[in-house]
Amino acid sequence: DVFDRDAEWADLADFVHSPLPGLRIAVVYGRRRQGKSYLLRRLAGAVGGLYHLATEQAEPVSLRRFGDSLAARAGLSPGSFGFSDWERALRTAAEVLAVRTRSGDSPGAPALLVLDEFPYLSQETPGLPSIVQALYDSLGPGAGGSAGPLRLILCGSAISVMSDLLSGTKALRGRAALELR
């Protein structure tokens, strides 16, 4: 049901289905009302991934909402995860999604986590890009571990914030496998 987004869909599908092991990161951004969220919800649905839409909330509320999204995806009741920080939340998500993928939820598809409206999260937690960097450094292609494939898509409508994630000396510079505007 995706219409007139063939190139974007192909780029995202290639990213998600890349055979490379470990964590791979994509950054998707653009103006509001252009279909980014719609496309990413469909992608997550197609591969059995977790799509989470952030809202402009205080960090504890954002962590609770993310935990509830992850719990629902894992078939657990709301409140099953009580995260106190994003480092634990993202590591747990990587573990839960990897287990769900290996257990036959979407055989052959890498685990996928989409964080939509990422700027809302990083506004309340300015160090969040560095936390994602640490996760990449421990689970990414150069980590040397046996981590299964995990794909993380950071999306947002705040173009300056999103494009800045990969610029200059920022934490995620050089770590994105796909930048899609």
Salt bridges, closest charged atoms under 4 A:
ASP1 OD2 - ARG42 NE 3.02
GLU8 OE2 - ARG5 NH1 3.34
ASP68 OD2 - ARG64 NH1 3.71
ASP105 OD2 - ARG73 NH2 2.48
ASP105 OD2 - ARG100 NH2 3.71
GLU117 OE2 - ARG32 NH1 3.32
ASP137 OD1 - ARG175 NE 3.16
ASP164 OD2 - LYS170 NZ 3.45
